[in-house]
């Protein structure tokens, strides 16, 4: 098996967008001339893929005849909008020709979609020979409980993926603690039978569990299926020790009032900038959810952030907290509209690539 392992730790607010490829595979044993009939058929196939995939989120098609015939497949993640699907497929079709200009067998993975083509007819076949494993270097605090809950959740969503009318998609979530929610998603390409889907997911989950262990964020991406999980919890916080106050002070009361407003209103638009109180006791606050997060998940994250920030910074009037899905801060200094890069979180990216 040829497996590319990549170990990543994400930088907060740098989510994987539709135009950021996660990786690609160019089969060097299938080199072709850029002016060959096969190359022309690839371009025709990609044009069809770009125009039709977003209609249903999936396409399996072919272009050409005889030895020059090219088979293609594209699929968007099951929870992605038609617009984001279309954008991702357009990017994928363009990038795959740049990354693999002279190969008749090529694949490219994005966060929102997957695309592949080959002169070999792979439609309906399980393919776990080439793929990508992504794991966050940050580990959960309770590995034993995490593995137990993840195993149960994976069993449930794998069963869901092979049920009728699910289009090979299974997803779910479970609360690990008041401040940590585990999200998981599995999906097969729609050309697979239910039996082949189950087989692909069994292989993917086994490698996923072996590689990911207790990592907060992990993905196993293959040509026929993929598995992903995220333990959404606090990434970090900042409590300015030069802004200590009494827990019963007017400023502390205003912070509680501000947080109540933040919790009730942020999920309506994904953002709020507000204040509470007057004069020297006035407190300014801001909260924002990640742009691709649903209103429901935004609301849950903001609630957790409000609770946790008061636990982490109980006597501070300047406090900030970062989650995977949201960010929240407050201060008695009016920071609204000002650029602030003095306090933050940086996570180093540490790639680790090897072949099996």
C-alpha positions as CSV (number, residue, x, y, z in Angstrom):
1,X,0.0,0.0,0.0
2,X,1.3,3.4,-1.0
3,X,0.1,5.8,1.8
4,X,1.2,9.4,2.3
5,X,1.3,10.3,6.0
6,X,1.1,14.0,6.8
7,X,1.1,15.2,10.5
8,X,-0.5,18.6,10.9
9,X,-1.4,21.0,13.6
10,X,-3.7,23.7,12.4
11,X,-3.4,27.4,12.8
12,X,-6.6,28.7,14.3
13,X,-8.7,30.7,11.9
14,X,-6.9,28.9,9.0
15,X,-9.5,26.4,8.0
16,X,-9.2,24.1,5.0
17,X,-11.1,25.9,2.3
18,X,-12.4,24.7,-1.0
19,X,-9.4,26.1,-2.8
20,X,-6.7,24.5,-0.6
21,X,-5.8,21.0,-1.8
22,X,-5.0,18.5,0.9
23,X,-2.9,16.4,-1.4
24,X,-2.7,14.7,-4.8
25,X,-1.5,11.5,-6.4
26,X,0.1,11.4,-9.9
27,X,0.8,7.9,-11.1
28,X,4.2,8.1,-12.8
29,X,3.7,4.8,-14.5
30,X,0.9,6.4,-16.7
31,X,2.9,9.2,-18.4
32,X,1.3,10.6,-21.6
33,X,2.1,13.3,-24.1
34,X,0.2,16.6,-23.5
35,X,-1.1,16.5,-27.1
36,X,-2.2,12.8,-27.0
37,X,-5.7,11.7,-27.5
38,X,-5.8,10.5,-23.9
39,X,-4.9,14.0,-22.7
40,X,-7.6,15.5,-24.9
41,X,-10.1,13.1,-23.5
42,X,-9.1,14.1,-19.9
43,X,-9.8,17.7,-20.7
44,X,-13.2,16.8,-22.1
45,X,-14.0,14.7,-19.1
46,X,-13.0,17.4,-16.7
47,X,-15.2,19.9,-18.5
48,X,-18.2,17.6,-18.0
49,X,-17.2,17.0,-14.3
50,X,-17.0,20.8,-13.7
51,X,-20.4,21.4,-15.3
52,X,-22.4,18.6,-13.7
53,X,-21.0,17.5,-10.3
54,X,-22.6,20.2,-8.3
55,X,-26.1,19.3,-9.5
56,X,-26.1,16.2,-7.3
57,X,-22.7,16.4,-5.6
58,X,-21.4,13.4,-7.6
59,X,-20.5,12.2,-11.0
60,X,-19.0,9.1,-12.6
61,X,-18.4,9.4,-16.3
62,X,-16.0,8.6,-19.2
63,X,-14.7,10.2,-22.3
64,X,-13.3,8.7,-25.5
65,X,-13.2,5.2,-26.9
66,X,-10.9,2.1,-27.0
67,X,-7.4,2.4,-25.4
68,X,-7.8,6.2,-25.2
69,X,-10.9,6.1,-23.1
70,X,-10.7,7.9,-19.7
71,X,-12.9,7.2,-16.7
72,X,-13.6,9.9,-14.1
73,X,-15.2,10.4,-10.8
74,X,-15.9,13.5,-8.7
75,X,-17.7,13.8,-5.4
76,X,-18.3,16.6,-2.9
77,X,-18.6,16.1,0.9
78,X,-22.1,15.2,1.8
79,X,-22.6,18.3,4.1
80,X,-21.3,20.8,1.6
81,X,-23.6,23.3,-0.3
82,X,-24.0,23.1,-4.0
83,X,-22.2,26.5,-4.4
84,X,-19.2,25.3,-2.4
85,X,-19.2,22.0,-4.2
86,X,-19.1,23.8,-7.6
87,X,-16.2,26.0,-6.5
88,X,-14.3,23.1,-5.1
89,X,-14.7,21.0,-8.2
90,X,-13.6,23.9,-10.4
91,X,-10.5,24.3,-8.3
92,X,-9.8,20.6,-8.3
93,X,-10.1,20.3,-12.1
94,X,-7.7,23.1,-12.6
95,X,-5.2,22.1,-10.0
96,X,-5.1,18.4,-11.0
97,X,-4.0,19.3,-14.5
98,X,-1.3,21.5,-13.1
99,X,-0.1,19.0,-10.6
100,X,-0.3,16.0,-12.9
101,X,0.0,17.4,-16.5
102,X,1.4,14.2,-18.0
103,X,-0.3,11.4,-16.1
104,X,-3.3,9.5,-17.2
105,X,-4.0,8.3,-13.6
106,X,-4.4,11.2,-11.2
107,X,-6.3,12.0,-8.0
108,X,-6.7,15.1,-5.9
109,X,-8.2,15.6,-2.4
110,X,-9.7,18.8,-1.0
111,X,-11.6,19.4,2.2
112,X,-14.8,19.8,0.3
113,X,-14.4,17.4,-2.6
114,X,-12.4,14.7,-4.4
115,X,-11.7,14.1,-8.0
116,X,-9.9,11.4,-10.0
117,X,-9.5,10.0,-13.5
118,X,-7.7,7.0,-15.1
119,X,-7.5,5.0,-18.3
120,X,-8.4,2.0,-16.1
121,X,-12.0,1.5,-15.2
122,X,-12.1,1.9,-11.4
123,X,-15.8,2.6,-11.1
124,X,-17.4,0.4,-8.5
125,X,-14.1,-0.9,-7.2
126,X,-12.7,-0.4,-3.7
127,X,-9.5,1.5,-3.8
128,X,-7.5,2.1,-0.6
129,X,-4.1,1.8,-2.3
130,X,-3.4,5.6,-2.3
131,X,-4.6,8.1,0.3
132,X,-3.7,10.6,2.9
133,X,-3.8,10.5,6.7
134,X,-3.9,13.8,8.6
135,X,-3.5,14.0,12.3
136,X,-3.3,16.9,14.7
137,X,-0.4,16.7,17.1
138,X,-2.6,17.9,20.0
139,X,-4.0,15.0,22.0
140,X,-7.2,14.8,24.1
141,X,-6.9,14.9,27.9
142,X,-8.7,11.6,28.5
143,X,-7.4,9.1,25.9
144,X,-9.2,6.1,27.3
145,X,-12.6,7.7,27.4
146,X,-12.0,9.3,24.0
147,X,-11.2,6.0,22.3
148,X,-14.2,4.4,23.8
149,X,-16.6,7.1,22.7
150,X,-15.0,7.5,19.3
151,X,-15.3,3.7,18.7
152,X,-19.0,3.7,19.5
153,X,-19.6,6.8,17.3
154,X,-17.7,5.3,14.4
155,X,-19.7,2.1,14.6
156,X,-23.0,4.1,14.5
157,X,-22.0,6.4,11.5
158,X,-20.5,3.5,9.6
159,X,-23.8,1.7,9.9
160,X,-25.6,4.8,8.8
161,X,-23.4,5.2,5.7
162,X,-24.5,1.8,4.3
163,X,-28.2,2.3,4.9
164,X,-30.5,3.0,1.9
165,X,-30.8,6.6,0.8
166,X,-27.8,7.9,2.7
167,X,-25.6,8.2,-0.4
168,X,-22.8,6.6,1.5
169,X,-22.7,9.4,4.2
170,X,-22.7,8.9,7.9
171,X,-22.1,11.6,10.5
172,X,-22.7,12.2,14.2
173,X,-21.5,13.9,17.4
174,X,-21.3,13.2,21.0
175,X,-20.5,15.2,24.1
176,X,-17.2,14.1,25.8
177,X,-17.5,16.8,28.5
178,X,-19.4,20.1,29.0
179,X,-16.8,21.8,26.9
180,X,-15.8,19.2,24.4
181,X,-17.9,17.8,21.6
182,X,-16.6,15.0,19.3
183,X,-17.7,15.2,15.7
184,X,-17.2,12.4,13.2
185,X,-18.0,11.9,9.5
186,X,-17.5,9.0,7.1
187,X,-18.4,8.8,3.4
188,X,-18.0,6.4,0.5
189,X,-17.9,7.4,-3.1
190,X,-21.4,6.7,-4.5
191,X,-20.2,4.2,-7.2
192,X,-19.6,1.6,-4.4
193,X,-22.1,-1.0,-3.5
194,X,-23.2,-1.2,0.2
195,X,-20.8,-4.2,0.7
196,X,-17.9,-2.4,-0.9
197,X,-18.6,0.7,1.0
198,X,-18.5,-1.2,4.3
199,X,-15.3,-2.9,3.2
200,X,-13.7,0.5,2.4
201,X,-14.7,2.1,5.7
202,X,-13.5,-0.9,7.6
203,X,-10.0,-0.5,6.2
204,X,-10.1,3.3,6.6
205,X,-11.3,3.2,10.2
206,X,-8.6,0.6,11.1
207,X,-5.8,2.7,9.7
208,X,-7.5,5.8,11.1
209,X,-7.6,4.4,14.7
210,X,-4.0,3.1,14.4
211,X,-2.6,6.4,13.2
212,X,-4.8,8.9,14.9
213,X,-4.7,7.3,18.4
214,X,-5.8,10.2,20.7
215,X,-5.4,13.1,18.4
216,X,-8.1,15.8,18.5
217,X,-8.3,16.2,14.8
218,X,-7.7,13.4,12.3
219,X,-8.7,12.3,8.8
220,X,-8.1,9.2,6.6
221,X,-8.7,10.1,3.0
222,X,-8.8,7.3,0.3
223,X,-9.9,7.2,-3.3
224,X,-13.1,5.3,-2.4
225,X,-14.0,6.6,1.1
226,X,-12.8,8.7,3.9
227,X,-13.1,9.1,7.7
228,X,-12.7,12.3,9.8
229,X,-13.2,13.3,13.4
230,X,-12.8,16.6,15.4
231,X,-12.8,17.0,19.1
232,X,-14.0,20.6,19.3
233,X,-12.8,22.2,22.5
234,X,-10.8,25.1,23.7
235,X,-7.6,25.7,21.7
236,X,-6.3,28.2,24.3
237,X,-7.0,31.3,26.3
238,X,-5.4,34.6,27.4
239,X,-6.0,36.3,30.8
240,X,-4.3,39.7,31.2
241,X,-3.0,39.5,34.8
242,X,-2.6,43.3,34.8
243,X,-6.4,43.7,34.7
244,X,-7.4,41.9,37.9
245,X,-10.7,42.8,39.5
246,X,-12.9,41.6,42.4
247,X,-15.5,39.0,41.4
248,X,-18.2,41.1,43.0
249,X,-17.2,44.4,41.4
250,X,-19.4,46.3,39.0
251,X,-17.0,45.5,36.1
252,X,-17.4,41.7,36.9
253,X,-21.2,42.2,36.9
254,X,-21.0,44.0,33.5
255,X,-18.9,41.1,32.1
256,X,-21.6,38.6,33.1
257,X,-24.3,40.8,31.5
258,X,-22.2,41.2,28.3
259,X,-21.6,37.4,28.1
260,X,-25.3,36.8,28.4
261,X,-26.0,39.0,25.4
262,X,-23.1,37.4,23.5
263,X,-24.6,33.9,24.1
264,X,-28.1,34.9,23.1
265,X,-27.2,36.9,19.9
266,X,-24.0,35.7,18.3
267,X,-25.4,32.7,16.5
268,X,-28.0,34.9,14.7
269,X,-25.3,36.2,12.3
270,X,-22.2,34.4,13.5
271,X,-20.8,37.7,15.0
272,X,-21.4,40.3,17.6
273,X,-19.6,43.4,18.9
274,X,-21.2,45.0,21.9
275,X,-20.6,46.6,25.3
276,X,-22.1,46.6,28.8
277,X,-22.1,49.3,31.5
278,X,-20.9,52.9,31.6
279,X,-17.9,55.1,32.5
280,X,-14.9,53.3,34.0
281,X,-16.9,50.1,34.5
282,X,-17.9,49.7,30.8
283,X,-16.8,46.5,29.2
284,X,-16.5,45.8,25.5
285,X,-17.0,42.4,23.9
286,X,-16.7,40.6,20.6
287,X,-17.5,37.1,19.5
288,X,-17.4,35.4,16.1
289,X,-17.8,31.9,14.8
290,X,-15.9,30.4,11.9
291,X,-17.5,31.2,8.6
292,X,-18.3,27.6,7.7
293,X,-19.9,26.7,11.0
294,X,-23.7,26.2,11.3
295,X,-25.8,28.4,13.5
296,X,-26.4,25.5,15.9
297,X,-22.7,24.7,16.3
298,X,-21.9,28.4,16.6
299,X,-24.4,28.7,19.4
300,X,-23.0,25.7,21.3
301,X,-19.4,27.0,20.9
302,X,-20.2,30.5,22.1
303,X,-22.0,29.0,25.2
304,X,-19.0,26.9,26.0
305,X,-16.6,29.8,25.4
306,X,-18.6,32.1,27.7
307,X,-18.6,29.5,30.5
308,X,-15.0,28.5,30.1
309,X,-13.7,32.0,29.9
310,X,-15.2,32.9,33.3
311,X,-13.6,29.7,34.8
312,X,-10.2,30.3,33.2
313,X,-10.1,34.1,33.8
314,X,-12.5,34.7,36.8
315,X,-10.9,37.9,38.0
316,X,-9.6,39.5,34.8
317,X,-11.3,42.3,32.8
318,X,-9.3,41.5,29.7
319,X,-9.8,37.9,28.6
320,X,-9.8,36.0,25.3
321,X,-10.6,32.4,24.4
322,X,-10.1,30.4,21.1
323,X,-12.1,27.4,20.1
324,X,-12.0,25.5,16.8
325,X,-15.4,26.9,15.9
326,X,-15.4,30.3,17.6
327,X,-13.5,33.1,19.3
328,X,-14.6,35.4,22.1
329,X,-13.0,38.3,24.0
330,X,-13.9,41.1,26.4
331,X,-12.0,44.1,27.8
332,X,-12.6,47.4,29.5
333,X,-10.5,48.9,26.8
334,X,-12.4,49.6,23.6
335,X,-10.7,47.4,21.0
336,X,-13.5,47.3,18.5
337,X,-12.2,48.1,15.0
338,X,-8.5,48.0,16.1
339,X,-6.0,45.5,14.8
340,X,-4.6,43.3,17.6
341,X,-1.9,40.8,17.0
342,X,-0.2,41.1,20.5
343,X,-1.9,38.1,22.0
344,X,-2.7,34.9,20.0
345,X,-2.0,31.3,19.4
346,X,0.5,29.9,16.9
347,X,0.8,26.2,16.1
348,X,3.7,24.9,14.1
349,X,3.1,22.7,11.1
350,X,5.3,19.6,11.3
351,X,5.0,17.4,8.2
352,X,6.0,13.8,8.5
353,X,5.9,12.0,5.2
354,X,6.7,8.3,4.6
355,X,5.6,5.5,2.3
356,X,4.4,2.1,3.3
